[in-house]
Amino acid sequence: MTKPPKVVSAKTTIALPKGPYATGARPAATVTVKPTDGRVVTNKISVYVDGKRIASPALTKAKRGKVSVRLPALAPGKHTIRATYWGSKTVRRSYAKAVSFTVVEPTTAGVTLDKSSVGPAEPAHVTATVTTTRKVAPTSGEVWVLADGVKVAAATLTPAARGSVRIALPALEPGTRKIAVQYRGATFQTASASPEVPLVVRDRSVTTTALSATSVKATASAKLTVTVQSGRGAALTAGTITVKAGTKTIATATVTAASKGKVVVTLPKLAVGKHAITAAFSGTDLVDPSAAAARTLTVTK
């Protein structure tokens, strides 16, 4: 019967949980030493991260050639781990192949608006700010601006930006838009998104008028039909109409849902002569003001 050799070779390996790992995380590496003939392994293992020894656990018979070593907290970037089994009287020294892994840093994205409400042709800007858990700004990576969840603009972070970029928005549909920013991440920084903030994009309004008659007697009252629509042609349902003869206010009316954007105003009796009748719409939070062209009303004896 052949006697087993006094000394055999062994294979040492390192296994890590799937990365990348967030800063502050301390995953456990498993180092395994397997002799070629399966005999018991003893003596110490040295584990190194980036060339620095972090642990020297001892193998015992009970551990069956396997030890677990928790990594230290590491800065964002690429790192390597390797291990050396120092051998024993019956098992030769062996070296584990170096394993690379990446540590990434969580980020936080924020958004602020230059204005909370803009007119239909008014430029709008947002400021996106990205920082890390260390309060250090990322120096690369793309920032997206979302309006109601859809990408509408983008910018790229640079070292000079120090984590903050001001981004112009394109023309947006009138209404209350939900604005947010997304940082798309970089090599060693994770992606993040800001909370949504409301941006009111006001619509323009169009006010038109029609007189029931262009000439009336001083004892009669003319009627003025005022129609107010949004820039998209929708009837407006709120706001105030002010009617003037020249510079003097002679009547007011309220636009309601029931009026469907059209009100008929009975004008007061006016002095004999020609009067420039105008109507102006006050606007609302969502719609800008507008005024109709003047109508000439002639009042006779």
C-alpha positions as CSV (number, residue, x, y, z in Angstrom):
1,M,0.0,0.0,0.0
2,T,1.4,3.4,-1.0
3,K,1.9,5.9,1.8
4,P,0.5,9.4,1.2
5,P,3.2,12.1,0.6
6,K,4.5,13.9,3.7
7,V,3.9,17.3,2.1
8,V,1.2,18.2,-0.5
9,S,0.3,21.4,-2.4
10,A,-2.9,23.4,-1.8
11,K,-5.0,25.8,-3.6
12,T,-6.0,29.0,-1.8
13,T,-9.0,31.1,-3.1
14,I,-10.9,34.2,-2.1
15,A,-14.7,34.6,-2.5
16,L,-16.5,37.9,-2.1
17,P,-20.2,38.8,-2.1
18,K,-21.4,40.3,-5.3
19,G,-20.4,44.0,-5.4
20,P,-20.1,46.9,-5.8
21,Y,-20.2,47.9,-2.1
22,A,-21.4,51.1,-0.6
23,T,-19.0,53.2,1.5
24,G,-19.3,52.1,5.1
25,A,-20.3,48.6,4.2
26,R,-18.0,45.8,5.5
27,P,-18.6,42.6,3.4
28,A,-17.0,39.4,4.6
29,A,-14.4,37.6,2.4
30,T,-14.2,33.9,2.6
31,V,-10.7,32.4,2.2
32,T,-10.5,28.7,1.4
33,V,-7.4,26.4,1.4
34,K,-7.8,23.0,-0.3
35,P,-4.9,20.6,-0.2
36,T,-4.7,18.3,-3.3
37,D,-5.6,15.2,-1.2
38,G,-8.1,16.8,1.1
39,R,-6.1,16.5,4.3
40,V,-6.7,18.8,7.3
41,V,-5.2,22.3,7.0
42,T,-3.7,24.2,9.9
43,N,-1.6,27.3,10.5
44,K,-2.4,31.0,9.7
45,I,-3.7,32.9,6.7
46,S,-2.7,36.5,6.1
47,V,-5.3,38.7,4.2
48,Y,-4.3,41.9,2.5
49,V,-6.4,44.7,1.1
50,D,-4.5,47.2,-1.2
51,G,-1.3,45.7,0.1
52,K,-2.0,46.2,3.7
53,R,-2.6,43.2,6.0
54,I,-6.0,43.4,7.6
55,A,-6.2,40.0,9.3
56,S,-4.3,36.8,10.1
57,P,-6.9,34.2,11.2
58,A,-5.7,30.8,12.2
59,L,-6.9,27.6,10.5
60,T,-7.9,24.8,12.9
61,K,-9.2,21.3,12.2
62,A,-12.7,22.5,13.0
63,K,-12.6,25.2,10.3
64,R,-12.0,22.6,7.6
65,G,-9.8,24.9,5.6
66,K,-12.1,27.9,5.5
67,V,-12.1,31.3,7.3
68,S,-14.2,34.4,7.0
69,V,-12.6,37.9,7.2
70,R,-14.6,41.1,7.3
71,L,-13.2,43.9,5.2
72,P,-12.6,47.4,6.7
73,A,-14.6,50.4,5.6
74,L,-13.0,51.7,2.5
75,A,-13.0,54.9,0.4
76,P,-14.8,54.9,-3.0
77,G,-12.7,53.4,-5.7
78,K,-11.1,50.2,-6.9
79,H,-9.5,47.9,-4.4
80,T,-7.8,44.5,-4.4
81,I,-7.8,41.7,-1.8
82,R,-5.3,38.8,-1.7
83,A,-4.4,36.1,0.8
84,T,-1.4,34.0,1.7
85,Y,-1.6,30.6,3.4
86,W,1.7,30.1,5.2
87,G,1.7,26.4,5.0
88,S,2.4,23.7,7.6
89,K,4.5,20.6,8.1
90,T,2.2,18.7,5.7
91,V,0.8,21.4,3.4
92,R,2.9,23.8,1.3
93,R,2.5,27.5,1.3
94,S,0.1,28.9,-1.3
95,Y,-1.2,32.2,-2.5
96,A,-4.7,33.3,-3.5
97,K,-5.1,35.1,-6.8
98,A,-5.8,38.8,-6.1
99,V,-9.5,39.7,-6.5
100,S,-10.6,43.3,-7.5
101,F,-13.7,44.9,-6.1
102,T,-15.3,48.4,-6.2
103,V,-16.6,50.6,-3.5
104,V,-19.1,53.2,-4.5
105,E,-20.5,56.2,-2.6
106,P,-24.3,57.0,-2.3
107,T,-25.3,60.4,-3.5
108,T,-28.2,62.8,-2.8
109,A,-29.8,65.0,-5.5
110,G,-31.7,68.2,-4.8
111,V,-33.5,70.6,-7.1
112,T,-34.5,74.3,-6.7
113,L,-36.5,76.5,-9.1
114,D,-35.6,80.0,-10.0
115,K,-39.3,80.8,-10.0
116,S,-42.3,78.7,-8.9
117,S,-44.5,80.2,-11.7
118,V,-43.6,81.3,-15.2
119,G,-45.5,82.7,-18.1
120,P,-46.0,80.9,-21.4
121,A,-42.9,82.6,-23.1
122,E,-40.9,83.1,-19.9
123,P,-37.6,81.2,-19.6
124,A,-37.4,78.8,-16.6
125,H,-34.3,77.4,-14.9
126,V,-33.6,74.8,-12.3
127,T,-30.5,74.3,-10.2
128,A,-29.5,70.7,-9.5
129,T,-27.2,69.9,-6.6
130,V,-25.6,66.6,-6.1
131,T,-23.5,65.6,-3.0
132,T,-22.2,62.5,-1.4
133,T,-22.3,61.0,2.1
134,R,-18.9,62.6,2.7
135,K,-20.4,66.0,1.6
136,V,-18.0,65.9,-1.3
137,A,-19.5,66.8,-4.7
138,P,-19.1,64.3,-7.6
139,T,-16.9,65.6,-10.4
140,S,-18.5,63.7,-13.3
141,G,-21.8,62.2,-14.3
142,E,-24.9,63.4,-16.1
143,V,-27.9,65.2,-14.5
144,W,-31.3,64.9,-16.0
145,V,-34.3,67.2,-15.5
146,L,-37.6,65.5,-15.5
147,A,-41.0,67.2,-16.0
148,D,-43.9,64.9,-15.0
149,G,-41.4,62.0,-15.1
150,V,-40.1,62.7,-18.7
151,K,-36.6,63.8,-19.4
152,V,-36.7,67.4,-20.8
153,A,-33.1,68.7,-20.2
154,A,-29.7,67.5,-19.1
155,A,-26.2,68.7,-18.1
156,T,-22.9,67.2,-17.1
157,L,-21.1,67.6,-13.8
158,T,-17.5,68.8,-14.0
159,P,-14.9,69.4,-11.3
160,A,-15.5,73.2,-11.7
161,A,-19.3,72.7,-11.1
162,R,-18.7,71.5,-7.5
163,G,-21.8,69.4,-7.7
164,S,-24.2,72.2,-8.8
165,V,-25.5,73.0,-12.3
166,R,-28.1,75.5,-13.5
167,I,-30.2,74.1,-16.3
168,A,-32.6,75.9,-18.7
169,L,-35.9,74.2,-19.3
170,P,-37.6,74.0,-22.7
171,A,-41.1,75.4,-23.2
172,L,-43.5,73.2,-21.2
173,E,-47.2,72.6,-21.6
174,P,-49.2,75.0,-19.5
175,G,-50.3,73.7,-16.1
176,T,-48.7,72.5,-12.9
177,R,-45.7,70.5,-13.9
178,K,-43.8,68.2,-11.4
179,I,-40.1,68.9,-11.7
180,A,-37.3,66.6,-10.4
181,V,-33.7,65.9,-11.2
182,Q,-31.9,62.6,-11.5
183,Y,-28.1,62.1,-11.1
184,R,-27.3,59.3,-13.3
185,G,-24.2,58.2,-11.3
186,A,-20.5,57.9,-12.1
187,T,-17.8,55.3,-11.8
188,F,-17.7,55.5,-8.0
189,Q,-20.9,57.3,-7.2
190,T,-24.4,55.8,-7.2
191,A,-27.4,57.3,-9.0
192,S,-30.0,59.4,-7.0
193,A,-33.1,61.4,-7.6
194,S,-34.6,64.5,-6.0
195,P,-38.1,64.9,-4.7
196,E,-40.5,66.5,-7.1
197,V,-41.3,70.2,-6.9
198,P,-44.2,72.0,-8.6
199,L,-43.7,74.5,-11.4
200,V,-46.7,76.4,-12.6
201,V,-46.5,77.2,-16.3
202,R,-49.1,79.8,-17.1
203,D,-51.0,79.8,-20.3
204,R,-51.7,83.0,-22.3
205,S,-55.3,84.2,-22.6
206,V,-57.1,85.8,-25.5
207,T,-59.9,88.3,-24.9
208,T,-62.3,89.4,-27.6
209,T,-65.4,91.6,-27.6
210,A,-68.5,92.3,-29.6
211,L,-71.0,95.1,-29.2
212,S,-74.7,94.5,-29.6
213,A,-74.8,97.8,-31.5
214,T,-72.2,100.3,-32.5
215,S,-74.6,103.2,-32.0
216,V,-77.3,103.7,-29.3
217,K,-79.3,106.6,-28.0
218,A,-78.4,108.2,-24.7
219,T,-81.5,106.7,-23.2
220,A,-80.5,103.1,-24.1
221,S,-77.8,100.7,-22.9
222,A,-75.6,98.7,-25.2
223,K,-74.5,95.2,-24.4
224,L,-70.9,93.9,-24.7
225,T,-70.2,90.2,-25.2
226,V,-66.7,89.3,-23.8
227,T,-65.1,86.0,-24.7
228,V,-62.0,84.8,-22.9
229,Q,-60.1,81.7,-24.0
230,S,-56.7,80.1,-23.2
231,G,-54.0,80.2,-25.8
232,R,-55.0,76.7,-26.7
233,G,-58.6,77.8,-27.4
234,A,-60.2,76.4,-24.2
235,A,-62.9,78.4,-22.5
236,L,-61.7,79.9,-19.2
237,T,-63.7,79.2,-16.0
238,A,-62.3,81.8,-13.6
239,G,-61.2,85.4,-13.4
240,T,-62.5,88.9,-13.6
241,I,-63.4,91.1,-16.6
242,T,-63.1,94.9,-16.3
243,V,-64.9,97.0,-18.9
244,K,-63.8,100.6,-19.5
245,A,-65.0,103.6,-21.5
246,G,-61.8,105.3,-22.2
247,T,-60.0,105.3,-18.9
248,K,-63.1,105.0,-16.7
249,T,-64.2,101.6,-15.4
250,I,-67.9,101.3,-16.2
251,A,-68.6,97.6,-15.5
252,T,-67.1,94.4,-14.1
253,A,-68.0,90.7,-14.6
254,T,-66.9,87.3,-13.3
255,V,-65.9,84.4,-15.5
256,T,-67.3,81.1,-14.1
257,A,-67.5,77.5,-15.1
258,A,-71.1,78.0,-16.1
259,S,-70.3,81.0,-18.3
260,K,-67.9,78.8,-20.4
261,G,-65.6,81.7,-21.1
262,K,-68.3,84.1,-22.3
263,V,-70.1,86.8,-20.5
264,V,-72.6,89.5,-21.6
265,V,-72.2,92.8,-19.9
266,T,-74.9,95.4,-20.0
267,L,-73.2,98.8,-20.2
268,P,-74.5,101.8,-18.3
269,K,-76.0,104.8,-20.1
270,L,-73.2,106.9,-21.5
271,A,-73.0,110.5,-22.5
272,V,-73.6,111.6,-26.0
273,G,-70.5,111.1,-28.2
274,K,-68.0,108.4,-29.2
275,H,-66.6,106.1,-26.5
276,A,-63.7,103.6,-26.8
277,I,-65.0,100.5,-25.1
278,T,-62.3,98.0,-23.9
279,A,-62.4,94.8,-21.8
280,A,-59.5,93.3,-19.9
281,F,-59.2,89.9,-18.3
282,S,-57.5,89.8,-14.9
283,G,-55.8,86.4,-15.4
284,T,-55.5,83.6,-12.8
285,D,-52.8,81.6,-11.2
286,L,-52.6,79.4,-14.4
287,V,-53.5,82.0,-17.1
288,D,-51.9,85.4,-17.9
289,P,-54.0,88.6,-18.3
290,S,-55.1,89.9,-21.7
291,A,-57.1,92.8,-23.1
292,A,-59.4,93.1,-26.1
293,A,-59.0,95.7,-28.8
294,A,-61.1,98.8,-28.3
295,R,-64.6,99.0,-29.8
296,T,-66.1,102.3,-30.7
297,L,-69.6,102.9,-29.3
298,T,-71.4,106.1,-30.6
299,V,-74.1,107.5,-28.3
300,T,-76.6,109.9,-29.9
301,K,-79.4,112.1,-28.6
